[in-house]
Amino acid sequence: MQPVGCVVVAAGEDYTLAMLRRREGETVLELLTRLDQTIDKAKTLGIFTDEINH
């Protein structure tokens, strides 16, 4: 199994809202901002993001 590097995950008790991989040159603040945006998209539109398992 290959290492995936820096990732962030937002999950509830029974589900995962978002799994994001830090992009090259992306700051931690930019990654967390993107996480906030994907959490909002999951809650409002039902679109869940998985950048880890693709």
Phi, psi and omega in degrees: 000132181278141174294148183257352179085209183280125180225159171231145181227135174242119184221149171264192182295321185238009186206162177246126178277318185202143171226114184241144176257136179292128181279155178300128180082356181280133177282164177297321178298318178295320178297316180292326175295317178296324177297314177304318181295319181288328175296316178299317179297322179292318182287322185270324186249350182074021179259116183257139186249129178227101178266359184268316188264021180255000000 
